[in-house]
Amino acid sequence: MPFQSINAKIGKLIKYRREELGISQQHLAAKMNLPRPTVSQIENGQRKITAEELVKLSKILNLTVNQILGTEEIPDVILNADKVKEKPAQYSVRISVPRKNLSKFKEVLLYILNKVGSKPNIGETVLYKLLYFIDFDFYEKYEEQMMGATYIKNHYGPTPVEFNEIIKNMMANDEIIKVKSSRFNYPQTKYLPLRKPDLSKLKAHELELIDTVLERLSDKSAREISDYSHNDVPWIAAKEGDLIEYESVFYRTPAYSVREYKDDI
């Protein structure tokens, strides 16, 4: 969905909630330390909300960041035993995620393993995070998916749900081997490629983005890359054990964003 459309739907949700709570634009602007015209621009979908502003809004409007982004339902407000005020359905801003390209997942994984898999730090935990940043960076930059894997939030960072089944399939087809070892007295699972990736399945701009992520993150330890992932807005916005929503990449902080937004807003 176009970024501008996401802004518009989130703005409508904010306006609806503000009016539901009886808060004026001026009061909301003061609470957020913003000019009133800026709040008006946000509600009209003319201005992107920053990650910091999302956190402020969630406290003022008594909503979670996920609810503002539309990835979590807003509970009905019960006024009394006989009357329930329902929120209009049109204020949902969920974006449907395209079908997963598991074949491409294999080629991306093989590309990573062939390029950096021999590094001593590249165990399963680091692989999870590299795949996450490749998928989510690509989605933010191009508004489409490369692999489209499903990631959940756990204590150690984003985890691709499909990973284990894909690994089993690749091992059965003699595409990779699994090696159990240890690093700094901690158990480590490594994967070694048995073939080169099929580069015909990866486009030039996809390879460029993968290389950028590997250059930026492939030297980090499991602890370092896990800690790094914990400050990315998509991970922050998700609840423990829940799916991490792709559309929340559009609200990343500048330190994590891979897209220039000045032409979109």
C-alpha positions, 0 to 999 in steps of 0.5 A: 500500500502506498506510504501516503495512504498509510499516513491517511488511515493512521491520521483518521484513527488519531482524529477519531480517538482524539474526538472520542476522548474529547481532546481538542487539536490544540490540547493534543498539540500542547501535549505533544509539544507540536504546533497545532497545524502539525497535528492537523497535518498528521490527522489529514495524512499529510505528515509522517509520524515519527517513532518518538511521536508514536510513543507520545501519542500512545500514552496520550490516547491510551493506545498501544503503538500497535493499535495506532499502526492498526496491527492490533485491535482497539477494544470496544469502549464499554460505557455501561452495562447496556451500551457499547460504543464500537469503533468504525471498521474503516479505521483499520490500517492493516496491510496484507502481506503478500505470499511468502517466496520460500524459493527465494528464501533458500537462495538468499540464505545460500547467498548469505552462507556463501558470502559470510557463513565462514565467519566464526560469529555467523551462527543461527542467531545471527542468521535470524537477524540478518534475514530479518533486516534483509526482509524489513529493509527491502520492504521499507525501501521498495514497499514490496517483499523480497522473501516475505518470511514471517517473523515473531518477537522473542527475547532474543530478537526477531525469529523467522517462523519458516526457518526450521522447515526450510532448513530441513528441506535444504538438508534433505536436498543436500543444499546445506549441512548443519554443524553443532559447535560452541563459541565462547563456551556457548552452543552454536549452530552453523550452516555450511552451503553445499551449492552456490545460490541461483543468482537468476532468482535474485534481482540486481537491487535485491543483491545490492540490498543484501550486500548492504545489510551484510556489510553493516551487520555481518561482523556483529556477535549474536549478542550485539545483533540481538541488542541492535534488533531490539531498538528497531521499531517493528520489534518494539511495536510487537508483543512478546511471541506475536508476529512482527508487522511489516508496515511498522518499518515506515515509522523507524527512527533515522538510525534504522531507516533505509529510505529517504521520506522527504519526497513522500510527505 
